[in-house]
Amino acid sequence: MKRILVIGCPGAGKTYFSKKLKEITGLPVVHMDNLYWNEDKTSISFDELNKKLLPYLKQEEWIVDGNYHDTLKLRLEYATDVFFLKMPREQCIEGILERIDQPRDDIPWIETKKDAVELIEWTIDYEARTKADEEALLKEYPNVKVHIIKSRKDADNYLERMKKRFH
């Protein structure tokens, strides 16, 4: 496990999981939100995002946290493992609500209630919009090991097992 993607619905806990993986493995984390978003909540194009992302992907070891479906194929070309957080929608919405007004280092602003409303709408549409495409794309990369995490308890249990293996 040297080049890890952590993907899933907004609020699924991708950033939390990525940071815990970093603590266990020592691998550096790249937050897609920090690459894509500007402090004024404007974003760059996906072509620009791929260009910004590529130098990280070419490194020997990393964890890349974030979905960004339009960049997934490029990231899979370099990945060894994917953690797909398939949390229940209700847990994802709770995760979004819990981070309102909380400073974070994975996004260049503090999310507000307005941001939460937009993310919740995105979360509600996530399965219909991209989940099936992501699952199909993962199958195109049989050399990439896919780990499915379906609950916060499963995530915590997996991280505990990894801690024992690495320490």
C-alpha positions, 0 to 999 in steps of 0.5 A, a space after each residue: 500500500 503505497 499510493 492510496 485513494 480515499 473516495 466517497 460521498 461528501 461527508 463520508 469521512 474521507 478526510 478523517 480516514 485519510 488523516 488517520 491513515 497518514 498517522 499509521 503509515 506516515 504517507 503524505 496526504 494530498 487533499 483534492 479540495 485544496 487543489 481544486 478550490 480557491 479561498 474565495 470559493 471559486 474553482 479551477 478547471 478539471 484540466 488545471 486540476 489534473 495538471 496540479 495533481 500530476 506531480 503528486 501522483 508521480 511521487 512514490 507514496 501518497 494518500 489522495 483524499 477526495 472524489 472529483 469524479 473527472 480526475 478519478 481515471 488519472 488517479 487510478 492509473 497511479 494508485 495501488 489501493 482505493 478506500 471507497 467509503 460507502 457510508 449511509 446517506 444519513 451518516 454523510 449528512 451528519 458528517 456535513 452538519 458536524 463540520 459547519 463553522 469548523 476550521 479545517 486544513 483540507 479546504 481553504 475556507 470554513 464551511 458555512 450553513 450555506 455550504 452545508 445545504 449545497 453539499 447535502 443536495 450533492 450528497 442526496 444526488 450522489 448515488 444517482 449521479 456518480 456512484 455507479 460510474 465510479 464502481 464501473 471505473 474501479 473494475 477497469 483497474 484490476 491491479 488496484 486493490 479496492 477496500 469497501 468501507 460501509 460504516 464508521 465502525 468498519 472504518 475504525 475497525 480497519 484503522 485499528 487493524 492497520 495500527 497493529 500491523 504497522 506498529 
